[in-house]
């Protein structure tokens, strides 16, 4: 097993356990995270985002596959949780990782179907309007506000 593969397996294992204090240690200080909802986060924000996500009700993570290329590691996984509104979410994610020379995550990007996610989290509104820029931008704004609030409440920094 390659060291980067072990690092990612440990990363996901800590997410599964909800061990939020260790999650930040996987990211380089200058790491960046991006996905369709959180467009660009620094290492501290990414760590806080994961800490916020693993606290969701019924949180589970299932790793499907890991592929290693010369420059990147790609992982397919499914995140499952129950939203505050009681709606069950199943989010299939393809994550792409790049690492620094110290063996830390330097770049972490997640790819998933935003329309499917919005439909699951908002119900009928998401089905009707989840494909629109307006609802996607609203979802991004609300997620950013929730993350900022979480970081302030938890006094979160690394």
N, C-alpha and C positions, 0 to 999 in steps of 0.2 A: 504494500500500500504506500502510495506517495505521501509525503508529509503534508502537502496541501489538501489532499483528500482526507487525511486524518483530522486536520484542523477543521474542515467543514463538517465532518461527522460529529466532532466534539461541539462545534457551534450549534448544530441542530439538536444535539442531545441536551445541551444547556437550555435551548429554547423549550424543548419538550418538558424539561424538569421545571421550567420557570425560574431558573437561576439567573436572575437579571444582573446581579453584581458581576458575574463572569462574562456576560455577553460583550460588554464594552472592551474587554481585554483582547478580543479577537480582531478588532479594528485598529489599523494604524492611526496615529493622531491626525494625519492629513487625509484620511479616507473619505470617500464620497459614496453616497447611496442614492439610488433613484429608482422610481417605479411610476406607473401611471397615475398614482394618487399623490405620493410624496415625490414631487419632481426633482428636488435636489436637497439632500440633507448632508450635513457634516457628520463626523464620527460620533460626536456626543448626541446629536439629534437622532441619528440612526439607532444608537444604543437605547435611547429613551423611547423611541418608537417601538422597538421590540419589547421593551419592558412594559409598555402600555398594551401591546397586542397580547402578550402571554397572560395578562390579567383578565382578558375577556372570558366570559362564562363558557365553560365546556371546551376550552382551547385544546386543540390536538394538532400535531404535525406528523405527516407521513412522508418519508423520503422514498421516491419511486426509483430514481436512477441518478447516478453521478457519472459524468464523462470528463475526461482530462485531455486537453490538447496541449500544444507547445506553450501557449500563452495564457490560456484560461481554463477554469474549471466550471462546468455547467451542472446544475442540479435541478431535477424535476421533483417537486413536492406538492403536497396538498395541505392547506391549512383549513381547519374547521373550527368554528366558534359560534356562539350565540350572541347576537347583538343586544344592546340595551333595550331595544324595542321587542325582543323575543324572537326575532327572525334568525333562523339557522343559516349559516354561510359556509359554503364549500368553495374554496378558491384554489384552483390549479395554477401553480406558479412555476415558471422556468427562471432560475436564478443563474446569473453569470458573475463569476468572481475573478479578480486579478489580485495578485499578491505582491508585496514589496520584498526586498531581500532579507528582511527580518522574519519572514513567514507570517506576516499580518495581512489582513484583508485591506487592500488599497482601493479597490473599486468593487461595488456590489450593486448590480442592477437586476431588478425583478421585472418579469414580463407576465402579464395576465390579461384576461378578457375583462375590461372595465365595465362594459355593458352588462355582462353576467353578474359581476359583483354588485353593481348598482341595483339591478333587478332584485337580487337576493336581499339586499339591505333595506330597500325602500318599498318593495312590493309593487303594487299597481302603478304608482308614479314612476318607478324605475322601468317597468315594462313599457309604459307609454312614452316616456321622455328620457330614459337612460342613455340613449344613443346621442342626445343633443349636447352641444358644447355647454349650454347653460347649466344643465344638471351636473355634468362632469366637473365644471369649474366650481359649482356650489359644493360638490362632494369634496373636492380638493381643499377649498377654503375651510370647510367645517373640520376636515381631518387636521389641517394645519393648526386651527384654533384649539382643537382637542389636544394635540401634541404640546402646544405652547402652554396650555393650562396644566397639563400633566407634569411638564417639566418644572413649572413654578411650584405646584403643589408638592411635588416630591423633592424639591430642591435638587434637581437632577443635573449633574455635570460630571465629567471625567477628567 
